[in-house]
Amino acid sequence: MGSPTISFVGRLLFSFLFLSSGAQKLQSFNLATGGPVMSLMAPKMDTFLGHIKDLTGFAVPLEKEHYVLLLGAAVFLEIVGGTLFLLNFDAGAIFLLLFTVSVTPVIHNWWDIKDQNAQLVELIMFFKNIALIGALLFFLGRDRRRTARMT
């Protein structure tokens, strides 16, 4: 039923999403400013941290000048996680899971968007990421004994 070739192609297609996105961010990354991605990320981080404070009464002690470190960590998780996932290491799935779980509510905050078309796009991206989280959990929970017998 299973095939090492099919498994590799599946991992290649899956990891391409993260590798290409991480490479694009890395290409324009600037340690001082974060690069052009920061103009999208910073206002969304501000909104997310505001929601945390409103819901919990706790202000997360994170200064704007540290956002660049979060962006660098995200790029690291995407590229290293995508590479390790492609090579069939569970650590890759864990890195991609950390990335996707942490980025999804911040970047794809459809509930904060007033424009109906933009809100729909973010809603779709949000649920696409939920499906990616499910796929990563499925990968991590697979029966390795059965997989080893098939290959």
Contacts in CASP RR format, 6 or more apart in sequence:
PFRMAT RR
TARGET T0000
AUTHOR 0000-0000-0000
METHOD contacts of the structure
MODEL  1
MGSPTISFVGRLLFSFLFLSSGAQKLQSFNLATGGPVMSLMAPKMDTFLG
HIKDLTGFAVPLEKEHYVLLLGAAVFLEIVGGTLFLLNFDAGAIFLLLFT
VSVTPVIHNWWDIKDQNAQLVELIMFFKNIALIGALLFFLGRDRRRTARM
T
1 150 0 8 1.000
2 150 0 8 1.000
2 151 0 8 1.000
3 150 0 8 1.000
4 151 0 8 1.000
7 88 0 8 1.000
7 151 0 8 1.000
8 88 0 8 1.000
11 85 0 8 1.000
11 86 0 8 1.000
11 88 0 8 1.000
12 86 0 8 1.000
14 85 0 8 1.000
14 135 0 8 1.000
15 81 0 8 1.000
15 82 0 8 1.000
15 83 0 8 1.000
15 85 0 8 1.000
15 86 0 8 1.000
15 96 0 8 1.000
17 132 0 8 1.000
18 78 0 8 1.000
18 79 0 8 1.000
18 81 0 8 1.000
18 82 0 8 1.000
18 85 0 8 1.000
18 96 0 8 1.000
18 99 0 8 1.000
19 78 0 8 1.000
19 79 0 8 1.000
19 82 0 8 1.000
19 83 0 8 1.000
19 86 0 8 1.000
21 78 0 8 1.000
22 75 0 8 1.000
22 78 0 8 1.000
22 79 0 8 1.000
23 79 0 8 1.000
25 37 0 8 1.000
25 71 0 8 1.000
25 74 0 8 1.000
25 75 0 8 1.000
25 78 0 8 1.000
26 75 0 8 1.000
26 79 0 8 1.000
28 35 0 8 1.000
28 36 0 8 1.000
28 37 0 8 1.000
29 35 0 8 1.000
29 37 0 8 1.000
29 71 0 8 1.000
29 72 0 8 1.000
29 75 0 8 1.000
31 68 0 8 1.000
32 68 0 8 1.000
33 68 0 8 1.000
34 67 0 8 1.000
34 68 0 8 1.000
34 71 0 8 1.000
34 72 0 8 1.000
37 71 0 8 1.000
38 67 0 8 1.000
38 68 0 8 1.000
38 71 0 8 1.000
40 107 0 8 1.000
41 67 0 8 1.000
41 70 0 8 1.000
41 71 0 8 1.000
41 106 0 8 1.000
41 107 0 8 1.000
42 64 0 8 1.000
42 67 0 8 1.000
44 106 0 8 1.000
44 107 0 8 1.000
44 109 0 8 1.000
45 62 0 8 1.000
45 64 0 8 1.000
45 67 0 8 1.000
45 70 0 8 1.000
45 106 0 8 1.000
46 64 0 8 1.000
47 109 0 8 1.000
47 112 0 8 1.000
48 105 0 8 1.000
48 106 0 8 1.000
48 109 0 8 1.000
49 59 0 8 1.000
49 60 0 8 1.000
49 62 0 8 1.000
52 58 0 8 1.000
52 59 0 8 1.000
52 60 0 8 1.000
53 59 0 8 1.000
53 60 0 8 1.000
74 99 0 8 1.000
74 102 0 8 1.000
74 103 0 8 1.000
77 95 0 8 1.000
77 96 0 8 1.000
77 98 0 8 1.000
77 99 0 8 1.000
78 96 0 8 1.000
78 99 0 8 1.000
80 92 0 8 1.000
80 95 0 8 1.000
81 91 0 8 1.000
81 92 0 8 1.000
81 93 0 8 1.000
81 95 0 8 1.000
81 96 0 8 1.000
81 99 0 8 1.000
82 92 0 8 1.000
82 95 0 8 1.000
82 96 0 8 1.000
83 92 0 8 1.000
84 91 0 8 1.000
84 92 0 8 1.000
84 93 0 8 1.000
84 95 0 8 1.000
85 92 0 8 1.000
85 93 0 8 1.000
85 95 0 8 1.000
85 96 0 8 1.000
85 139 0 8 1.000
90 139 0 8 1.000
90 140 0 8 1.000
93 136 0 8 1.000
93 139 0 8 1.000
93 140 0 8 1.000
94 140 0 8 1.000
96 132 0 8 1.000
96 136 0 8 1.000
97 133 0 8 1.000
97 136 0 8 1.000
97 137 0 8 1.000
97 140 0 8 1.000
100 129 0 8 1.000
100 132 0 8 1.000
100 133 0 8 1.000
100 136 0 8 1.000
101 133 0 8 1.000
103 129 0 8 1.000
104 126 0 8 1.000
104 129 0 8 1.000
104 130 0 8 1.000
104 133 0 8 1.000
107 125 0 8 1.000
108 122 0 8 1.000
108 123 0 8 1.000
108 125 0 8 1.000
108 126 0 8 1.000
108 129 0 8 1.000
109 122 0 8 1.000
110 119 0 8 1.000
110 120 0 8 1.000
110 122 0 8 1.000
110 123 0 8 1.000
110 125 0 8 1.000
110 126 0 8 1.000
113 119 0 8 1.000
113 122 0 8 1.000
END
